Amino acid sequence: MKGVPEHLPPHAPTLPRTPWRRLCRWVIGLSGWRIVGEFPDVPKLILVGAPHSSYWDGVWGLLMKVAIGLDVGIMIKREVFSGLLGPVVRRLRMIAVDRKAATNVVDQMVQRFAREPRMWLGIMPEGTRKPVRQWKSGFLRIARGAGVPIQPVFIDYPSRTFTLGPLVRASDDIEADLVRVRAMFAGYHGKHRDA
């Protein structure tokens, strides 16, 4: 189907085939959203998507994830798990994050990467749909601690695309990396604002 990859790389974590995949592929086909670029053939990866300015980012991202059968654990706020969508987000392998707790989310994710033979993790670096001056650096700290690459995913509403950028490796200079990665998102437009 146009815009939805037919095959994933051999090392990418995949979801089991279900009737939901066909339905999601149909919805994506009608919507005009598509993926531009190719996923890397790596077993462990952090996907960083921006700009994140609307709940619709998550809706299209989840539909795309199921449509292509890609098993991406997406970090979302814990409150979503206790609502009506709780059973759905659990089945979609969402990862609950308690932003108010005194737990170290970075260490938890690094340990999780160490335990899993295959793991792709999706993160929105803004941490919110509201405009922010500074991105959160957690994705870089996780990538550095776990030794995994970062896949930028540029969300662009005018073209209805999720564009896959070049792989990035975190260095010891987190602040410089944050500036470098954020600059890659220039020119992409979210539903309500740019990155």
C-alpha positions as CSV (number, residue, x, y, z in Angstrom):
1,M,0.0,0.0,0.0
2,K,1.3,3.5,-0.9
3,G,3.1,5.1,2.0
4,V,3.2,2.0,4.2
5,P,6.4,-0.2,3.9
6,E,5.5,-3.7,2.8
7,H,8.5,-5.2,4.7
8,L,10.5,-4.3,7.7
9,P,14.2,-5.0,8.1
10,P,15.0,-8.4,9.5
11,H,16.3,-7.2,12.9
12,A,13.4,-4.8,13.6
13,P,11.1,-5.9,16.3
14,T,7.7,-6.8,14.9
15,L,4.1,-7.2,16.1
16,P,2.1,-10.3,15.4
17,R,-0.2,-10.2,12.4
18,T,-3.8,-9.4,13.4
19,P,-6.9,-8.2,11.6
20,W,-6.2,-4.7,13.1
21,R,-3.2,-4.4,10.8
22,R,-5.3,-4.5,7.7
23,L,-7.8,-2.0,9.2
24,C,-5.0,0.4,10.1
25,R,-3.4,0.1,6.6
26,W,-6.8,1.0,5.1
27,V,-7.2,4.0,7.4
28,I,-3.6,5.2,6.6
29,G,-4.3,4.7,2.9
30,L,-7.4,6.9,3.1
31,S,-5.7,9.5,5.2
32,G,-2.8,10.2,2.8
33,W,-0.1,9.8,5.6
34,R,3.0,8.0,4.6
35,I,6.5,7.1,5.7
36,V,9.4,8.6,3.7
37,G,12.8,6.8,3.9
38,E,13.8,3.3,5.2
39,F,14.0,1.9,8.7
40,P,17.5,0.8,9.7
41,D,18.3,-2.9,10.2
42,V,19.1,-2.7,13.9
43,P,17.6,-4.6,16.8
44,K,17.8,-1.7,19.2
45,L,16.9,1.9,18.5
46,I,15.4,5.1,19.8
47,L,12.9,6.9,17.5
48,V,12.6,10.6,18.2
49,G,9.5,12.2,16.8
50,A,8.9,16.0,16.5
51,P,7.2,18.5,16.3
52,H,4.7,17.2,18.8
53,S,1.8,19.7,19.0
54,S,-1.4,17.6,18.9
55,Y,-3.0,14.4,20.2
56,W,-3.3,13.6,16.5
57,D,0.5,13.0,16.3
58,G,-0.1,10.0,18.6
59,V,-3.1,8.8,16.7
60,W,-1.3,8.8,13.3
61,G,1.8,7.3,14.8
62,L,-0.1,4.5,16.4
63,L,-2.1,3.8,13.3
64,M,1.2,3.7,11.3
65,K,2.9,1.5,13.9
66,V,0.1,-1.1,13.7
67,A,-0.3,-0.8,9.9
68,I,3.4,-1.7,9.3
69,G,3.6,-4.2,12.2
70,L,6.5,-2.4,14.0
71,D,6.8,-3.1,17.7
72,V,7.8,0.3,19.1
73,G,7.4,0.9,22.8
74,I,6.3,4.5,23.2
75,M,6.8,6.5,26.3
76,I,3.7,8.3,27.4
77,K,2.4,9.8,30.6
78,R,1.1,7.4,33.2
79,E,-2.3,9.0,33.4
80,V,-3.3,7.6,30.0
81,F,-3.1,4.1,31.4
82,S,-5.8,4.8,34.0
83,G,-8.3,6.2,31.6
84,L,-10.6,4.6,29.0
85,L,-7.6,4.0,26.7
86,G,-5.7,2.0,29.4
87,P,-6.4,-1.5,27.9
88,V,-5.6,-0.3,24.4
89,V,-2.3,1.4,25.3
90,R,-1.1,-1.7,27.2
91,R,-1.8,-3.9,24.2
92,L,0.1,-1.4,22.0
93,R,3.2,-1.8,24.2
94,M,3.1,1.7,25.5
95,I,5.5,2.5,28.4
96,A,4.1,4.4,31.3
97,V,6.2,7.3,32.6
98,D,5.4,9.0,35.9
99,R,6.8,12.5,35.3
100,K,6.1,13.5,39.0
101,A,7.8,10.5,40.7
102,A,11.4,10.6,42.0
103,T,12.4,7.6,39.8
104,N,15.1,7.8,37.2
105,V,13.4,7.1,33.9
106,V,16.7,7.1,32.1
107,D,18.2,4.3,34.2
108,Q,14.9,2.3,33.9
109,M,15.0,2.5,30.1
110,V,18.8,1.7,29.9
111,Q,18.1,-1.4,32.0
112,R,15.2,-2.3,29.8
113,F,17.4,-2.1,26.7
114,A,19.9,-4.4,28.4
115,R,17.2,-7.0,29.1
116,E,15.6,-7.0,25.7
117,P,17.2,-8.7,22.7
118,R,15.2,-6.4,20.4
119,M,13.7,-3.0,21.5
120,W,12.7,0.1,19.6
121,L,11.6,3.0,21.9
122,G,9.6,6.0,20.7
123,I,10.0,9.3,22.4
124,M,8.7,12.9,21.8
125,P,11.6,15.0,23.0
126,E,9.5,18.1,23.8
127,G,7.7,16.0,26.5
128,T,4.5,17.9,25.9
129,R,2.2,19.2,23.2
130,K,2.8,22.8,24.4
131,P,5.5,25.0,22.9
132,V,8.8,24.5,24.7
133,R,12.1,26.5,24.5
134,Q,14.2,23.5,25.5
135,W,13.8,19.8,24.6
136,K,14.3,17.2,27.2
137,S,17.6,15.4,27.0
138,G,16.5,12.1,28.3
139,F,16.4,10.4,24.9
140,L,20.1,11.3,24.5
141,R,21.0,10.0,28.0
142,I,19.1,6.8,27.3
143,A,20.8,6.3,23.9
144,R,24.3,7.0,25.4
145,G,23.7,4.7,28.4
146,A,22.2,1.9,26.3
147,G,24.7,2.3,23.4
148,V,21.9,2.5,20.9
149,P,21.4,4.8,17.8
150,I,18.8,7.5,17.5
151,Q,16.4,7.6,14.5
152,P,15.0,11.1,13.9
153,V,11.4,11.0,12.7
154,F,10.3,14.3,11.2
155,I,6.5,14.9,11.5
156,D,5.2,17.2,8.8
157,Y,1.4,17.9,8.5
158,P,1.5,19.9,5.2
159,S,2.9,16.9,3.4
160,R,1.4,14.3,5.7
161,T,4.7,12.5,6.2
162,F,6.8,10.8,8.8
163,T,10.3,11.3,7.3
164,L,13.1,9.1,8.6
165,G,16.3,11.0,9.0
166,P,19.9,9.8,9.3
167,L,20.9,7.8,12.4
168,V,22.5,9.8,15.1
169,R,24.8,8.6,17.9
170,A,24.9,10.3,21.3
171,S,28.3,11.7,22.4
172,D,29.6,12.7,25.8
173,D,28.4,16.3,25.1
174,I,24.7,16.0,25.7
175,E,24.1,19.8,25.3
176,A,25.8,19.9,21.9
177,D,24.0,16.8,20.8
178,L,20.7,18.4,21.8
179,V,21.4,21.4,19.7
180,R,22.6,19.3,16.7
181,V,19.6,17.0,16.8
182,R,17.0,19.7,17.3
183,A,18.4,21.6,14.3
184,M,17.7,18.6,12.1
185,F,13.9,19.2,12.6
186,A,14.0,22.7,11.1
187,G,11.5,23.1,8.3
188,Y,9.1,20.5,9.5
189,H,5.6,21.6,10.6
190,G,3.4,20.1,13.2
191,K,-0.4,20.4,13.4
192,H,-0.2,23.6,15.5
193,R,3.5,24.7,15.4
194,D,7.0,23.9,14.2
195,A,9.7,22.1,16.1
